[in-house]
């Protein structure tokens, strides 16, 4: 089995300028995800980018399992999805399975990657995604309960709760990505991460918060 990592990085960023290279606890944001992937059991990690600046920065990290590849203008535009970059990668490269890692989740660890991949390979799943377990009750804006009955309010110890997709990683086979044009194919398994990992960096406030958490953890 040839299991690889894939991290798409656009040069343009609307929320934070040069977000992927912005400092997060003393290192560029993208460094965190790359370090976790480098120290995992993955054979190779591909970074797909349209930015010369990002390419240079990633190569300067000196990770021997990381290769920077070109991301086409079509999959790097403001309206393009990261899904399109993943599909483009699957069309152009040979591999068995891929763990699609997002640099906006800097709390990811090698243990998360290894554990998720092990669950994917040994379980009866077409996809495994990272998630955080939660026991909070959800309501729609119109005042309708979403995940429980207020007249039969469950006790925490009697309720399994639910999983929140936290965006850190998604694991699928190349075959299913090409066939379904999607990062997720049912049946789906979950790799549970701790609650702080629910954070995804989309704003300057998120970045500062992530930096504080990383300093505490390390």
N, C-alpha and C positions, 0 to 999 in steps of 0.2 A: 504494500500500500504506500502510495506517495502522497503524503499529507502536507499541504502547504498553507501558509498564511497569506492573506491579501488585505492590504490597507490602502484605500483610495484617499488621496489628498489633493484638493483643489487649491490653486494659487489664490483665487478670489474668495473672499469671505465677507458676508454682509454684516454679521453681528460684531465680530472682532477682526480688525485688519490683521492679515497674516496670522490668523488664529493658530494654525498648526505649529508655528514657530515662536509663538508668544511664551514668555517665561511662566513656568508652573513649578513652584518650589525649587527654583534654581536650574531647571532644565527646560528646553522647549517642550511644549505640550506633547508633540508626536513622539518624543523620546520615551515617554512612559510606556506607551503601547508597544513600541519597538523593542524596548528592553525586556518586557514580559515575553514577547514572541521569541526573541533571540535566546532566552534562557529556558524555553520550553522544548518539548520533544519534536516540534515541527522540523521537517527537513529543510525547508526554505521559506522565506518571507518575501513577497513581492509588494513593493510600494508603487502605486500607479499615480502619476502626477503630471500636470501640464506646466509646472513651475520649475524653472531653472534654479531658483533660490532654494526651493524645497529639496530638489535633487542634490544640490551641493551640500546642504545641511545634513541630509540623511547619510550621504556617503562619508561625510566627515565623522560621523559617529563611530565608524569602523566596525560595524557588526558584520561578521563574516557570512551569516546566513541571509543577509538582506540584499536584494537586487532591486534597483529602481528601474521601472519601465515607463514608457510614454503613455499618457492618457490622451485620447483623441479630443479635439475641440468639441465634438458633438457630445461627449460624455462629461465634459468639464464646464459646460456653460452654466449660467445662473439657473436655468430651468431644468437642467439635467439631474437625474436622480443617481444616487450611489449604486442603485440596482443596475443601471445601465452600464456603469463601469465594471461591475462584477460580471455581467453577461459578456461584455467585451473581452474581459480577461479570460473567461472560460472558453471563448471562441478561439483565442489565439495561443493558449498554453495548454500543455498536457499535464494532468494530475488526476488523482483519484478523488480526493476529498479536500475541501478548503474550509478554513476557519476565517470568516470575513470579520476582521477586527476594525473597530472604529476608534480613531485617535481621540475622539471627544470623551472617551471613558478612561481617564488616566489612572483609575484605581484598579484596573485589571492586573492580575498577577500570573506568573508562569503556572502556578497551581490551578488557577481557573482554566487556563487553556488546556493543560494536560488532563484535568478532570473532565472537562467538557468533551474532549476528543475521545477519551476512554469510554465515556458513557455512550457516545455516538457509535463507536466501533463495536461495543459489546451489547448494546441494547437493540431493541426492535424499533428503531427510529429512522426516519428519512431526514430529519433535521433535529439538531439540539441547539437551543438558544440560551443565552445567559438571562437570568431573571432574579428578582428579589421577591421573597415571600412577604405578604402583607395580610393583616387581619383588620384593616380599617373598612368601615362601611361607606359605600359610594352612593351619591345622589346625583340625579340629572338636574340641570338648571331649572327645570320646571317643578322641582320638588318631588320627583318620583324616585323611590329607592331602586337602586340598580342590582345590588348583590345580596339583599337580605329582606326579610319580612319584619317590619317593626313590631308587629303583634306577636312574633315568635323570635324575638331577638336572641341569637345564639350566644352562649358563653364562649369566651376565647378558647378554653380548653376542650370544648366540644366541636370546634369549627376548624377545619383544615385551612381556611383562608384561601388566598388566590395568588397567582404569580403576576408580577408586573415586568414586562419586557424592559430591560434597562439599556439595551443598545450596545453593550460591550462587545458581544460577538454572536455570530450565527454560523453553524456548521452544516454543510450539505455536500452532496456528491456533485462532481462536474456534470454527470449525466442528468441529474434532476434539475440543475440550474439551467442547462441548455434546453431541456424538454419543457419545463414549466415557466421559464423566464422569471423566476422568483427565488429569493434567498431562502425561503421556507417552503418545505413540502411535508405535509402530514404523513404519518403520525409524528408528533413533535414531543421531544423530551426537554427537560429543563435542567440547566446547571445553576444551582442556587448560589448567589453571591450575597455578601452581607449588606445590610441596609445602606451604609454610606455609598456603596457602589451604584445606588440608584441615580446618583448625580451624573448628568451629561453636560459637558461644557458648551453652552450656546451663548453665553453673555459674559461680560467682564466680571459680574458678581459671581457667576458660577466658577470662573477661573480662580478668583481669589479664595473662594470656599474650598475648591479642590486643593489648592496649595496649602491651606491650613491643615486639611485632613492628612495630606501626604507627610507634612512635617511631624504631625502627631504619630503617624504610623511608623515613620522611619527615624 
